[in-house]
């Protein structure tokens, strides 16, 4: 990657981190139920697995 692309990627990451920090500050959930936590955990686990697979694919493409 050339310097300009890296800089744009860093800027996108920093912007995403800012959005994450704002969302964390604004987050004020009601106390969850145990069954709700189990469902949410599974949803997040599946989303994480999908995101990691996508990252692996992108990294493989960059390495070619």
HTML snippet that shows the backbone in 3Dmol.js (N, CA, C, O; Angstrom):
<script src="https://3Dmol.org/build/3Dmol-min.js"></script>
<div id="view" style="width:600px;height:400px;position:relative"></div>
<script>
const pdb = `
ATOM      1  N   UNK A   1       0.851  -1.195   0.000  1.00  0.00           N
ATOM      2  CA  UNK A   1       0.000   0.000   0.000  1.00  0.00           C
ATOM      3  C   UNK A   1       0.882   1.238   0.000  1.00  0.00           C
ATOM      4  O   UNK A   1       1.900   1.297   0.690  1.00  0.00           O
ATOM      5  N   UNK A   2       0.477   2.216  -0.779  1.00  0.00           N
ATOM      6  CA  UNK A   2       1.252   3.444  -0.792  1.00  0.00           C
ATOM      7  C   UNK A   2       0.858   4.312   0.406  1.00  0.00           C
ATOM      8  O   UNK A   2      -0.132   4.037   1.084  1.00  0.00           O
ATOM      9  N   UNK A   3       1.625   5.338   0.650  1.00  0.00           N
ATOM     10  CA  UNK A   3       1.424   6.188   1.821  1.00  0.00           C
ATOM     11  C   UNK A   3       0.053   6.832   1.896  1.00  0.00           C
ATOM     12  O   UNK A   3      -0.525   6.949   2.977  1.00  0.00           O
ATOM     13  N   UNK A   4      -0.465   7.249   0.757  1.00  0.00           N
ATOM     14  CA  UNK A   4      -1.771   7.914   0.727  1.00  0.00           C
ATOM     15  C   UNK A   4      -2.886   6.944   1.117  1.00  0.00           C
ATOM     16  O   UNK A   4      -3.789   7.305   1.873  1.00  0.00           O
ATOM     17  N   UNK A   5      -2.826   5.726   0.606  1.00  0.00           N
ATOM     18  CA  UNK A   5      -3.842   4.727   0.960  1.00  0.00           C
ATOM     19  C   UNK A   5      -3.763   4.379   2.430  1.00  0.00           C
ATOM     20  O   UNK A   5      -4.791   4.203   3.085  1.00  0.00           O
ATOM     21  N   UNK A   6      -2.563   4.279   2.949  1.00  0.00           N
ATOM     22  CA  UNK A   6      -2.401   3.983   4.372  1.00  0.00           C
ATOM     23  C   UNK A   6      -2.979   5.108   5.209  1.00  0.00           C
ATOM     24  O   UNK A   6      -3.666   4.861   6.201  1.00  0.00           O
ATOM     25  N   UNK A   7      -2.705   6.342   4.815  1.00  0.00           N
ATOM     26  CA  UNK A   7      -3.224   7.501   5.550  1.00  0.00           C
ATOM     27  C   UNK A   7      -4.749   7.502   5.553  1.00  0.00           C
ATOM     28  O   UNK A   7      -5.371   7.768   6.581  1.00  0.00           O
ATOM     29  N   UNK A   8      -5.354   7.201   4.393  1.00  0.00           N
ATOM     30  CA  UNK A   8      -6.829   7.150   4.324  1.00  0.00           C
ATOM     31  C   UNK A   8      -7.369   6.039   5.214  1.00  0.00           C
ATOM     32  O   UNK A   8      -8.388   6.212   5.883  1.00  0.00           O
ATOM     33  N   UNK A   9      -6.692   4.908   5.221  1.00  0.00           N
ATOM     34  CA  UNK A   9      -7.124   3.791   6.070  1.00  0.00           C
ATOM     35  C   UNK A   9      -7.035   4.173   7.538  1.00  0.00           C
ATOM     36  O   UNK A   9      -7.940   3.867   8.315  1.00  0.00           O
ATOM     37  N   UNK A  10      -5.957   4.838   7.925  1.00  0.00           N
ATOM     38  CA  UNK A  10      -5.796   5.283   9.314  1.00  0.00           C
ATOM     39  C   UNK A  10      -6.884   6.285   9.673  1.00  0.00           C
ATOM     40  O   UNK A  10      -7.430   6.234  10.775  1.00  0.00           O
ATOM     41  N   UNK A  11      -7.206   7.192   8.764  1.00  0.00           N
ATOM     42  CA  UNK A  11      -8.267   8.168   9.020  1.00  0.00           C
ATOM     43  C   UNK A  11      -9.616   7.482   9.206  1.00  0.00           C
ATOM     44  O   UNK A  11     -10.397   7.869  10.076  1.00  0.00           O
ATOM     45  N   UNK A  12      -9.893   6.456   8.383  1.00  0.00           N
ATOM     46  CA  UNK A  12     -11.155   5.718   8.532  1.00  0.00           C
ATOM     47  C   UNK A  12     -11.201   4.986   9.866  1.00  0.00           C
ATOM     48  O   UNK A  12     -12.241   4.951  10.522  1.00  0.00           O
ATOM     49  N   UNK A  13     -10.088   4.408  10.264  1.00  0.00           N
ATOM     50  CA  UNK A  13     -10.026   3.708  11.556  1.00  0.00           C
ATOM     51  C   UNK A  13     -10.242   4.690  12.696  1.00  0.00           C
ATOM     52  O   UNK A  13     -10.991   4.401  13.630  1.00  0.00           O
ATOM     53  N   UNK A  14      -9.594   5.847  12.631  1.00  0.00           N
ATOM     54  CA  UNK A  14      -9.763   6.850  13.685  1.00  0.00           C
ATOM     55  C   UNK A  14     -11.198   7.351  13.748  1.00  0.00           C
ATOM     56  O   UNK A  14     -11.731   7.563  14.837  1.00  0.00           O
ATOM     57  N   UNK A  15     -11.830   7.542  12.596  1.00  0.00           N
ATOM     58  CA  UNK A  15     -13.232   7.972  12.580  1.00  0.00           C
ATOM     59  C   UNK A  15     -14.123   6.897  13.198  1.00  0.00           C
ATOM     60  O   UNK A  15     -15.041   7.206  13.957  1.00  0.00           O
ATOM     61  N   UNK A  16     -13.850   5.639  12.873  1.00  0.00           N
ATOM     62  CA  UNK A  16     -14.627   4.535  13.440  1.00  0.00           C
ATOM     63  C   UNK A  16     -14.441   4.475  14.952  1.00  0.00           C
ATOM     64  O   UNK A  16     -15.402   4.258  15.690  1.00  0.00           O
ATOM     65  N   UNK A  17     -13.218   4.666  15.412  1.00  0.00           N
ATOM     66  CA  UNK A  17     -12.973   4.667  16.859  1.00  0.00           C
ATOM     67  C   UNK A  17     -13.736   5.793  17.549  1.00  0.00           C
ATOM     68  O   UNK A  17     -14.235   5.616  18.660  1.00  0.00           O
ATOM     69  N   UNK A  18     -13.826   6.937  16.902  1.00  0.00           N
ATOM     70  CA  UNK A  18     -14.603   8.048  17.448  1.00  0.00           C
ATOM     71  C   UNK A  18     -16.077   7.688  17.552  1.00  0.00           C
ATOM     72  O   UNK A  18     -16.728   7.997  18.550  1.00  0.00           O
ATOM     73  N   UNK A  19     -16.609   7.028  16.508  1.00  0.00           N
ATOM     74  CA  UNK A  19     -18.014   6.609  16.553  1.00  0.00           C
ATOM     75  C   UNK A  19     -18.240   5.562  17.641  1.00  0.00           C
ATOM     76  O   UNK A  19     -19.266   5.585  18.321  1.00  0.00           O
ATOM     77  N   UNK A  20     -17.296   4.656  17.806  1.00  0.00           N
ATOM     78  CA  UNK A  20     -17.405   3.638  18.855  1.00  0.00           C
ATOM     79  C   UNK A  20     -17.397   4.289  20.229  1.00  0.00           C
ATOM     80  O   UNK A  20     -18.200   3.930  21.091  1.00  0.00           O
ATOM     81  N   UNK A  21     -16.496   5.245  20.440  1.00  0.00           N
ATOM     82  CA  UNK A  21     -16.417   5.933  21.732  1.00  0.00           C
ATOM     83  C   UNK A  21     -17.715   6.684  22.025  1.00  0.00           C
ATOM     84  O   UNK A  21     -18.202   6.661  23.156  1.00  0.00           O
ATOM     85  N   UNK A  22     -18.275   7.347  21.019  1.00  0.00           N
ATOM     86  CA  UNK A  22     -19.538   8.063  21.219  1.00  0.00           C
ATOM     87  C   UNK A  22     -20.662   7.099  21.553  1.00  0.00           C
ATOM     88  O   UNK A  22     -21.458   7.355  22.456  1.00  0.00           O
ATOM     89  N   UNK A  23     -20.728   5.994  20.827  1.00  0.00           N
ATOM     90  CA  UNK A  23     -21.772   5.001  21.090  1.00  0.00           C
ATOM     91  C   UNK A  23     -21.632   4.428  22.498  1.00  0.00           C
ATOM     92  O   UNK A  23     -22.631   4.199  23.180  1.00  0.00           O
ATOM     93  N   UNK A  24     -20.404   4.199  22.928  1.00  0.00           N
ATOM     94  CA  UNK A  24     -20.179   3.680  24.281  1.00  0.00           C
ATOM     95  C   UNK A  24     -20.609   4.696  25.325  1.00  0.00           C
ATOM     96  O   UNK A  24     -21.196   4.331  26.343  1.00  0.00           O
ATOM     97  N   UNK A  25     -20.324   5.965  25.082  1.00  0.00           N
ATOM     98  CA  UNK A  25     -20.734   7.018  26.018  1.00  0.00           C
ATOM     99  C   UNK A  25     -22.252   7.151  26.086  1.00  0.00           C
ATOM    100  O   UNK A  25     -22.807   7.406  27.154  1.00  0.00           O
ATOM    101  N   UNK A  26     -22.924   6.978  24.948  1.00  0.00           N
ATOM    102  CA  UNK A  26     -24.373   7.136  24.876  1.00  0.00           C
ATOM    103  C   UNK A  26     -25.141   5.895  25.331  1.00  0.00           C
ATOM    104  O   UNK A  26     -26.352   5.962  25.539  1.00  0.00           O
ATOM    105  N   UNK A  27     -24.458   4.778  25.487  1.00  0.00           N
ATOM    106  CA  UNK A  27     -25.101   3.501  25.792  1.00  0.00           C
ATOM    107  C   UNK A  27     -25.572   3.480  27.243  1.00  0.00           C
ATOM    108  O   UNK A  27     -24.783   3.670  28.168  1.00  0.00           O
ATOM    109  N   UNK A  28     -26.859   3.248  27.422  1.00  0.00           N
ATOM    110  CA  UNK A  28     -27.448   3.197  28.756  1.00  0.00           C
ATOM    111  C   UNK A  28     -28.536   2.122  28.764  1.00  0.00           C
ATOM    112  O   UNK A  28     -29.725   2.438  28.758  1.00  0.00           O
ATOM    113  N   UNK A  29     -28.126   0.850  28.778  1.00  0.00           N
ATOM    114  CA  UNK A  29     -29.106  -0.225  28.632  1.00  0.00           C
ATOM    115  C   UNK A  29     -29.881  -0.504  29.927  1.00  0.00           C
ATOM    116  O   UNK A  29     -29.430  -0.191  31.029  1.00  0.00           O
ATOM    117  N   UNK A  30     -31.044  -1.094  29.751  1.00  0.00           N
ATOM    118  CA  UNK A  30     -31.788  -1.608  30.897  1.00  0.00           C
ATOM    119  C   UNK A  30     -31.099  -2.900  31.345  1.00  0.00           C
ATOM    120  O   UNK A  30     -30.450  -3.563  30.536  1.00  0.00           O
ATOM    121  N   UNK A  31     -31.230  -3.258  32.604  1.00  0.00           N
ATOM    122  CA  UNK A  31     -30.611  -4.519  33.046  1.00  0.00           C
ATOM    123  C   UNK A  31     -31.122  -5.696  32.212  1.00  0.00           C
ATOM    124  O   UNK A  31     -32.332  -5.904  32.119  1.00  0.00           O
ATOM    125  N   UNK A  32     -30.223  -6.463  31.608  1.00  0.00           N
ATOM    126  CA  UNK A  32     -30.640  -7.546  30.718  1.00  0.00           C
ATOM    127  C   UNK A  32     -31.048  -8.808  31.487  1.00  0.00           C
ATOM    128  O   UNK A  32     -30.646  -9.021  32.631  1.00  0.00           O
ATOM    129  N   UNK A  33     -31.847  -9.624  30.829  1.00  0.00           N
ATOM    130  CA  UNK A  33     -32.181 -10.937  31.376  1.00  0.00           C
ATOM    131  C   UNK A  33     -31.084 -11.913  30.958  1.00  0.00           C
ATOM    132  O   UNK A  33     -30.351 -11.655  30.003  1.00  0.00           O
ATOM    133  N   UNK A  34     -30.972 -13.011  31.657  1.00  0.00           N
ATOM    134  CA  UNK A  34     -29.956 -14.013  31.314  1.00  0.00           C
ATOM    135  C   UNK A  34     -30.229 -14.577  29.923  1.00  0.00           C
ATOM    136  O   UNK A  34     -29.303 -14.743  29.129  1.00  0.00           O
ATOM    137  N   UNK A  35     -31.486 -14.872  29.623  1.00  0.00           N
ATOM    138  CA  UNK A  35     -31.789 -15.423  28.296  1.00  0.00           C
ATOM    139  C   UNK A  35     -31.500 -14.400  27.207  1.00  0.00           C
ATOM    140  O   UNK A  35     -31.061 -14.759  26.114  1.00  0.00           O
ATOM    141  N   UNK A  36     -31.747 -13.121  27.505  1.00  0.00           N
ATOM    142  CA  UNK A  36     -31.414 -12.074  26.547  1.00  0.00           C
ATOM    143  C   UNK A  36     -29.920 -11.988  26.307  1.00  0.00           C
ATOM    144  O   UNK A  36     -29.473 -11.757  25.183  1.00  0.00           O
ATOM    145  N   UNK A  37     -29.151 -12.175  27.370  1.00  0.00           N
ATOM    146  CA  UNK A  37     -27.694 -12.160  27.232  1.00  0.00           C
ATOM    147  C   UNK A  37     -27.207 -13.323  26.377  1.00  0.00           C
ATOM    148  O   UNK A  37     -26.290 -13.162  25.571  1.00  0.00           O
ATOM    149  N   UNK A  38     -27.810 -14.480  26.550  1.00  0.00           N
ATOM    150  CA  UNK A  38     -27.418 -15.654  25.763  1.00  0.00           C
ATOM    151  C   UNK A  38     -27.692 -15.403  24.281  1.00  0.00           C
ATOM    152  O   UNK A  38     -26.851 -15.694  23.431  1.00  0.00           O
ATOM    153  N   UNK A  39     -28.856 -14.868  23.981  1.00  0.00           N
ATOM    154  CA  UNK A  39     -29.216 -14.580  22.588  1.00  0.00           C
ATOM    155  C   UNK A  39     -28.267 -13.539  21.999  1.00  0.00           C
ATOM    156  O   UNK A  39     -27.781 -13.699  20.879  1.00  0.00           O
ATOM    157  N   UNK A  40     -28.007 -12.476  22.752  1.00  0.00           N
ATOM    158  CA  UNK A  40     -27.109 -11.422  22.269  1.00  0.00           C
ATOM    159  C   UNK A  40     -25.688 -11.938  22.097  1.00  0.00           C
ATOM    160  O   UNK A  40     -25.005 -11.568  21.142  1.00  0.00           O
ATOM    161  N   UNK A  41     -25.240 -12.783  23.005  1.00  0.00           N
ATOM    162  CA  UNK A  41     -23.900 -13.365  22.895  1.00  0.00           C
ATOM    163  C   UNK A  41     -23.771 -14.159  21.600  1.00  0.00           C
ATOM    164  O   UNK A  41     -22.770 -14.039  20.894  1.00  0.00           O
ATOM    165  N   UNK A  42     -24.767 -14.960  21.292  1.00  0.00           N
ATOM    166  CA  UNK A  42     -24.721 -15.762  20.072  1.00  0.00           C
ATOM    167  C   UNK A  42     -24.731 -14.860  18.838  1.00  0.00           C
ATOM    168  O   UNK A  42     -23.999 -15.112  17.881  1.00  0.00           O
ATOM    169  N   UNK A  43     -25.547 -13.823  18.856  1.00  0.00           N
ATOM    170  CA  UNK A  43     -25.602 -12.893  17.729  1.00  0.00           C
ATOM    171  C   UNK A  43     -24.242 -12.231  17.517  1.00  0.00           C
ATOM    172  O   UNK A  43     -23.758 -12.131  16.390  1.00  0.00           O
ATOM    173  N   UNK A  44     -23.637 -11.781  18.610  1.00  0.00           N
ATOM    174  CA  UNK A  44     -22.331 -11.118  18.507  1.00  0.00           C
ATOM    175  C   UNK A  44     -21.246 -12.096  18.076  1.00  0.00           C
ATOM    176  O   UNK A  44     -20.350 -11.735  17.313  1.00  0.00           O
ATOM    177  N   UNK A  45     -21.322 -13.325  18.558  1.00  0.00           N
ATOM    178  CA  UNK A  45     -20.328 -14.332  18.185  1.00  0.00           C
ATOM    179  C   UNK A  45     -20.398 -14.590  16.681  1.00  0.00           C
ATOM    180  O   UNK A  45     -19.366 -14.652  16.013  1.00  0.00           O
ATOM    181  N   UNK A  46     -21.607 -14.740  16.149  1.00  0.00           N
ATOM    182  CA  UNK A  46     -21.766 -14.975  14.718  1.00  0.00           C
ATOM    183  C   UNK A  46     -21.274 -13.777  13.904  1.00  0.00           C
ATOM    184  O   UNK A  46     -20.635 -13.951  12.867  1.00  0.00           O
ATOM    185  N   UNK A  47     -21.568 -12.577  14.368  1.00  0.00           N
ATOM    186  CA  UNK A  47     -21.098 -11.380  13.676  1.00  0.00           C
ATOM    187  C   UNK A  47     -19.577 -11.299  13.691  1.00  0.00           C
ATOM    188  O   UNK A  47     -18.964 -10.909  12.697  1.00  0.00           O
ATOM    189  N   UNK A  48     -18.975 -11.663  14.802  1.00  0.00           N
ATOM    190  CA  UNK A  48     -17.518 -11.636  14.929  1.00  0.00           C
ATOM    191  C   UNK A  48     -16.875 -12.647  13.994  1.00  0.00           C
ATOM    192  O   UNK A  48     -15.895 -12.335  13.316  1.00  0.00           O
ATOM    193  N   UNK A  49     -17.419 -13.852  13.954  1.00  0.00           N
ATOM    194  CA  UNK A  49     -16.883 -14.881  13.055  1.00  0.00           C
ATOM    195  C   UNK A  49     -16.960 -14.394  11.608  1.00  0.00           C
ATOM    196  O   UNK A  49     -16.011 -14.567  10.843  1.00  0.00           O
ATOM    197  N   UNK A  50     -18.083 -13.789  11.232  1.00  0.00           N
ATOM    198  CA  UNK A  50     -18.226 -13.274   9.874  1.00  0.00           C
ATOM    199  C   UNK A  50     -17.226 -12.177   9.574  1.00  0.00           C
ATOM    200  O   UNK A  50     -16.639 -12.145   8.493  1.00  0.00           O
ATOM    201  N   UNK A  51     -17.028 -11.273  10.529  1.00  0.00           N
ATOM    202  CA  UNK A  51     -16.083 -10.176  10.326  1.00  0.00           C
ATOM    203  C   UNK A  51     -14.653 -10.702  10.206  1.00  0.00           C
ATOM    204  O   UNK A  51     -13.881 -10.215   9.380  1.00  0.00           O
ATOM    205  N   UNK A  52     -14.301 -11.685  11.019  1.00  0.00           N
ATOM    206  CA  UNK A  52     -12.954 -12.251  10.947  1.00  0.00           C
ATOM    207  C   UNK A  52     -12.718 -12.969   9.623  1.00  0.00           C
ATOM    208  O   UNK A  52     -11.624 -12.895   9.063  1.00  0.00           O
ATOM    209  N   UNK A  53     -13.734 -13.661   9.123  1.00  0.00           N
ATOM    210  CA  UNK A  53     -13.596 -14.314   7.819  1.00  0.00           C
ATOM    211  C   UNK A  53     -13.391 -13.277   6.722  1.00  0.00           C
ATOM    212  O   UNK A  53     -12.580 -13.466   5.816  1.00  0.00           O
ATOM    213  N   UNK A  54     -14.139 -12.179   6.815  1.00  0.00           N
ATOM    214  CA  UNK A  54     -13.991 -11.112   5.821  1.00  0.00           C
ATOM    215  C   UNK A  54     -12.597 -10.504   5.882  1.00  0.00           C
ATOM    216  O   UNK A  54     -11.984 -10.246   4.846  1.00  0.00           O
ATOM    217  N   UNK A  55     -12.094 -10.274   7.090  1.00  0.00           N
ATOM    218  CA  UNK A  55     -10.735  -9.745   7.236  1.00  0.00           C
ATOM    219  C   UNK A  55      -9.699 -10.711   6.670  1.00  0.00           C
ATOM    220  O   UNK A  55      -8.758 -10.290   5.996  1.00  0.00           O
ATOM    221  N   UNK A  56      -9.866 -11.996   6.938  1.00  0.00           N
ATOM    222  CA  UNK A  56      -8.942 -12.992   6.385  1.00  0.00           C
ATOM    223  C   UNK A  56      -8.931 -12.937   4.862  1.00  0.00           C
ATOM    224  O   UNK A  56      -7.869 -13.009   4.243  1.00  0.00           O
ATOM    225  N   UNK A  57     -10.106 -12.810   4.262  1.00  0.00           N
ATOM    226  CA  UNK A  57     -10.202 -12.731   2.800  1.00  0.00           C
ATOM    227  C   UNK A  57      -9.490 -11.492   2.278  1.00  0.00           C
ATOM    228  O   UNK A  57      -8.744 -11.566   1.302  1.00  0.00           O
ATOM    229  N   UNK A  58      -9.719 -10.349   2.930  1.00  0.00           N
ATOM    230  CA  UNK A  58      -9.073  -9.109   2.501  1.00  0.00           C
ATOM    231  C   UNK A  58      -7.554  -9.196   2.639  1.00  0.00           C
ATOM    232  O   UNK A  58      -6.823  -8.744   1.757  1.00  0.00           O
ATOM    233  N   UNK A  59      -7.083  -9.767   3.727  1.00  0.00           N
ATOM    234  CA  UNK A  59      -5.635  -9.903   3.941  1.00  0.00           C
ATOM    235  C   UNK A  59      -5.033 -10.818   2.878  1.00  0.00           C
ATOM    236  O   UNK A  59      -3.960 -10.535   2.345  1.00  0.00           O
ATOM    237  N   UNK A  60      -5.724 -11.911   2.574  1.00  0.00           N
ATOM    238  CA  UNK A  60      -5.224 -12.820   1.538  1.00  0.00           C
ATOM    239  C   UNK A  60      -5.104 -12.095   0.193  1.00  0.00           C
ATOM    240  O   UNK A  60      -4.130 -12.292  -0.534  1.00  0.00           O
ATOM    241  N   UNK A  61      -6.090 -11.260  -0.135  1.00  0.00           N
ATOM    242  CA  UNK A  61      -6.044 -10.527  -1.402  1.00  0.00           C
ATOM    243  C   UNK A  61      -4.874  -9.557  -1.428  1.00  0.00           C
ATOM    244  O   UNK A  61      -4.219  -9.402  -2.459  1.00  0.00           O
ATOM    245  N   UNK A  62      -4.603  -8.902  -0.299  1.00  0.00           N
ATOM    246  CA  UNK A  62      -3.497  -7.945  -0.246  1.00  0.00           C
ATOM    247  C   UNK A  62      -2.149  -8.637  -0.381  1.00  0.00           C
ATOM    248  O   UNK A  62      -1.201  -8.056  -0.909  1.00  0.00           O
ATOM    249  N   UNK A  63      -2.058  -9.872   0.092  1.00  0.00           N
ATOM    250  CA  UNK A  63      -0.786 -10.587   0.069  1.00  0.00           C
ATOM    251  C   UNK A  63      -0.459 -11.144  -1.315  1.00  0.00           C
ATOM    252  O   UNK A  63       0.670 -11.573  -1.555  1.00  0.00           O
ATOM    253  N   UNK A  64      -1.422 -11.142  -2.218  1.00  0.00           N
ATOM    254  CA  UNK A  64      -1.174 -11.696  -3.572  1.00  0.00           C
ATOM    255  C   UNK A  64      -0.469 -10.695  -4.442  1.00  0.00           C
ATOM    256  O   UNK A  64      -0.180 -10.982  -5.604  1.00  0.00           O
TER     257      UNK A  64
END
`;
const viewer = $3Dmol.createViewer("view");
viewer.addModel(pdb, "pdb");
viewer.setStyle({}, {cartoon: {color: "spectrum"}});
viewer.zoomTo();
viewer.render();
</script>
